[in-house]
C-alpha cells in the first residue's frame, strides 16, 4: 500500500515541501531513497523503538521510503515523525484519510516523545502558501509557528497523540498567538540604559548619529574606558523593529535554531557579540549544509566585535562584501544560498598592545612602530567601511562618583533618532530596500548629499591631510546628511561636514603617526 505524507526542507531562509512516499509490499528489508543524509537514514532505528514503546510496530514487510524531490539533499532528524506516520498509514495501523491535509515534522525520541526542530516559522509560512490545512510539530516549536495565520498549528509532545488524532480518538488543540499583541508587549523590553553611563557625552553623541543613520562605528580607547558598556546600550536607542522586520528576524533565528524555548516572535533588535576566536564560516555562515552565521543573526540589529585586532585577519576580511551589499551569498557546487545581513557593525579596540597609547595619565610602554603595526591588523579597506571612528577617553573619578543624574536616558535619545529615521523614511519612500542614510548608493549620494563651496573646500583639505579614500569621502557625506537630519536641516551645512570629518580619526595618515 502506498501512502504520501508531507514534510519540509529549509534552504536558506525559505522552505521547500518534501513529499515522503511510503510503500509497504510483500518481501523483506527497509529501503530509504531520495538523497537522505546519515541522520535521516538512522531514523529507522528511532522510529522502530518509538513505535514499540507506544504500542505499535514496524511492518514485517518490504518497506520503501522515497523522499521527493530526490535532487535535494535531506538533512537532519526532523523527518522522523513524517516517515513514522507514513509507515503506520501504509501498513494499515492508522487511518490515512486526513494525512495529506497536514504537513508533519518532528524528531522522535526512543520513548515516542518529540524533540524541537529548526526552521518551524519558514516551514509554517510555506505550508500556508501551499494550502495545507494544518502543521503538526513538536509542542516546543508551536508558538513560533503559530505566528502564521490561516493554518492550524498543532503542537504535540508524543507520537501517540498524532496517531490518536488521525484515528479520531483524540482532538489536538490549535495553538493560537495574537501576533500584534505579542509584538507590542515586548517592543520596548531592554536591560540597559544610557542613564547608567557617567560622562562620555561626546561618545553618546557619536552613537546617536550612528543609530540615526544606521552607520557602522568603531570605538578606540584604553581598557576600562567604557567601550563595551556603551556598545551594549546602542540597541536601546535604535528605532523599534517594525512587524515585518520582527518576522524577518525571527525567521532567520528559527532557521539557525537560535530561538529560545516557547518564543514566538523576536520584537527587540538583536545584539550579537561573537568571541574573537570565531571562524570565518561561523561569522558569515556556511558549512556542508549552509546555516546562517553571526552576521545574519544580527540582521536588523547590531553586530559587536570586541577587541577587533584580536580577530583573525581572514575573519575580518570576509566582512567587506556583506557590509557593502547587506546580503551574503554562500555558494556550493549544486546550489547558492542567500542570507540577509543588514546589520550595524560596532567594533571596539585598544589603541595599542599595552592599551595606553594617548592615555591622559598613563604612559604607553610599547616600542616605536608597534602602535602602527597593531592598527595595521585591521585593513584599510575594512576601516573605510566603518563610518565613525570614535576615541573613548577614561572617565574621571569626579564624574564616576558624582550622584548627579545623567543628562539623558535612552528613551530621550531614541526619540531624536526615530524623528531622524522618519525624515529618511520619507526621503527613500520610493526605494523599499533603503531605509537609512548609510544604505544610500552612489547615485542617491550625488542627488541627496549636496554641499556648498565652503563645505567642499573643508572636505578637500581633510582628504589631503588625512589621505582619505573615495569611499571615506562618501562615508563623510552620508554621516553629514545624518547630522543634518538630526538638526532638522534640509541643507548639509559646513558645521555638519566638520563634525563628520572628526569621526575619521583612524584613517592611515590621520592617526598614530
C-alpha positions, 0 to 999 in steps of 0.5 A, spaced: 500 500 500 502 506 498 501 512 502 504 520 501 505 524 507 508 531 507 514 534 510 519 540 509 526 542 507 529 549 509 534 552 504 536 558 506 531 562 509 525 559 505 522 552 505 521 547 500 515 541 501 518 534 501 513 529 499 515 522 503 512 516 499 511 510 503 510 503 500 509 497 504 509 490 499 510 483 500 518 481 501 523 483 506 528 489 508 527 497 509 529 501 503 530 509 504 531 513 497 531 520 495 538 523 497 537 522 505 543 524 509 546 519 515 541 522 520 535 521 516 537 514 514 538 512 522 531 514 523 529 507 522 532 505 528 528 511 532 522 510 529 522 502 530 523 503 538 518 509 538 513 505 535 514 499 540 514 503 546 507 506 544 504 500 542 505 499 535 510 496 530 514 496 524 511 492 518 514 485 517 514 487 510 518 490 504 518 497 506 520 503 501 521 510 503 522 515 497 523 522 499 521 527 493 524 531 490 530 526 490 535 532 487 535 535 494 539 533 499 535 531 506 538 533 512 537 532 519 532 528 524 526 532 523 523 527 518 522 522 523 515 523 525 513 524 517 516 517 515 513 514 522 506 516 520 507 514 513 509 507 515 503 506 520 498 509 514 501 504 509 501 498 513 494 499 515 495 501 523 492 508 522 487 511 518 490 515 512 484 519 510 486 526 513 494 525 512 495 529 506 491 535 509 497 536 514 504 537 513 508 533 519 515 534 522 518 532 528 524 528 531 522 522 535 525 520 541 526 512 543 520 513 548 515 516 542 516 523 545 518 529 540 524 533 540 524 541 537 526 542 530 529 548 526 526 552 521 518 551 524 516 559 522 519 558 514 516 551 514 509 554 517 509 560 512 510 555 506 505 550 508 500 556 508 502 558 501 501 551 499 494 550 502 495 545 507 490 545 512 494 544 518 502 543 521 503 538 526 510 539 530 513 538 536 509 542 542 516 546 543 516 549 536 508 551 536 508 558 538 513 560 533 509 557 528 503 559 530 505 566 528 502 564 521 495 565 520 490 561 516 493 554 518 492 550 524 498 549 528 498 543 532 503 542 537 504 535 540 509 532 545 508 524 543 507 520 537 501 517 540 497 523 540 498 524 532 496 517 531 490 518 536 488 524 532 488 521 525 484 515 528 479 520 531 480 518 538 483 524 540 482 532 538 489 536 538 488 543 540 490 549 535 495 553 538 493 560 537 498 567 538 495 574 537 501 576 533 500 584 534 499 583 541 505 579 542 509 584 538 507 590 542 508 587 549 515 586 548 517 592 543 520 596 548 523 590 553 531 592 554 536 591 560 540 597 559 540 604 559 544 610 557 542 613 564 547 608 567 553 611 563 557 617 567 560 622 562 562 620 555 557 625 552 561 626 546 561 618 545 553 618 546 553 623 541 557 619 536 552 613 537 546 617 536 548 619 529 550 612 528 543 609 530 540 615 526 543 613 520 544 606 521 552 607 520 557 602 522 562 605 528 568 603 531 570 605 538 578 606 540 580 607 547 584 604 553 581 598 557 576 600 562 574 606 558 567 604 557 567 601 550 563 595 551 558 598 556 556 603 551 556 598 545 551 594 549 546 600 550 546 602 542 540 597 541 536 601 546 536 607 542 535 604 535 528 605 532 523 599 534 523 593 529 517 594 525 512 587 524 515 585 518 522 586 520 520 582 527 518 576 522 524 577 518 528 576 524 525 571 527 525 567 521 532 567 520 533 565 528 528 559 527 532 557 521 539 557 525 535 554 531 537 560 535 530 561 538 529 560 545 524 555 548 516 557 547 518 564 543 514 566 538 516 572 535 523 576 536 520 584 537 527 587 540 533 588 535 538 583 536 545 584 539 550 579 537 557 579 540 561 573 537 568 571 541 574 573 537 576 566 536 570 565 531 571 562 524 570 565 518 564 560 516 561 561 523 561 569 522 558 569 515 555 562 515 556 556 511 558 549 512 556 542 508 549 544 509 549 552 509 546 555 516 546 562 517 552 565 521 553 571 526 552 576 521 545 574 519 543 573 526 544 580 527 540 582 521 536 588 523 540 589 529 547 590 531 553 586 530 559 587 536 566 585 535 570 586 541 577 587 541 577 587 533 585 586 532 584 580 536 580 577 530 583 573 525 585 577 519 581 572 514 575 573 519 575 580 518 576 580 511 570 576 509 566 582 512 567 587 506 562 584 501 556 583 506 557 590 509 557 593 502 551 589 499 547 587 506 546 580 503 551 574 503 551 569 498 554 562 500 555 558 494 556 550 493 557 546 487 549 544 486 546 550 489 547 558 492 544 560 498 542 567 500 542 570 507 540 577 509 545 581 513 543 588 514 546 589 520 550 595 524 557 593 525 560 596 532 567 594 533 571 596 539 579 596 540 585 598 544 589 603 541 595 599 542 598 592 545 599 595 552 592 599 551 595 606 553 597 609 547 594 617 548 592 615 555 591 622 559 595 619 565 598 613 563 604 612 559 604 607 553 610 602 554 610 599 547 616 600 542 616 605 536 612 602 530 608 597 534 602 602 535 602 602 527 603 595 526 597 593 531 592 598 527 595 595 521 591 588 523 585 591 521 585 593 513 584 599 510 579 597 506 575 594 512 576 601 516 573 605 510 567 601 511 566 603 518 563 610 518 565 613 525 571 612 528 570 614 535 576 615 541 573 613 548 577 617 553 577 614 561 572 617 565 574 621 571 573 619 578 569 626 579 564 624 574 564 616 576 562 618 583 558 624 582 550 622 584 548 627 579 543 624 574 545 623 567 543 628 562 539 623 558 536 616 558 535 612 552 528 613 551 530 621 550 535 619 545 531 614 541 526 619 540 531 624 536 533 618 532 526 615 530 524 623 528 531 622 524 529 615 521 522 618 519 525 624 515 529 618 511 523 614 511 520 619 507 526 621 503 527 613 500 519 612 500 520 610 493 526 605 494 523 599 499 530 596 500 533 603 503 531 605 509 537 609 512 542 614 510 548 609 510 544 604 505 544 610 500 548 608 493 552 612 489 547 615 485 542 617 491 549 620 494 550 625 488 542 627 488 541 627 496 548 629 499 549 636 496 554 641 499 556 648 498 563 651 496 565 652 503 563 645 505 567 642 499 573 646 500 573 643 508 572 636 505 578 637 500 583 639 505 581 633 510 582 628 504 589 631 503 591 631 510 588 625 512 589 621 505 582 619 505 579 614 500 573 615 495 569 611 499 571 615 506 569 621 502 562 618 501 562 615 508 563 623 510 557 625 506 552 620 508 554 621 516 553 629 514 546 628 511 545 624 518 547 630 522 543 634 518 537 630 519 538 630 526 538 638 526 532 638 522 536 641 516 534 640 509 541 643 507 548 639 509 551 645 512 559 646 513 558 645 521 555 638 519 561 636 514 566 638 520 563 634 525 563 628 520 570 629 518 572 628 526 569 621 526 575 619 521 580 619 526 583 612 524 584 613 517 592 611 515 595 618 515 590 621 520 592 617 526 598 614 530 603 617 526 
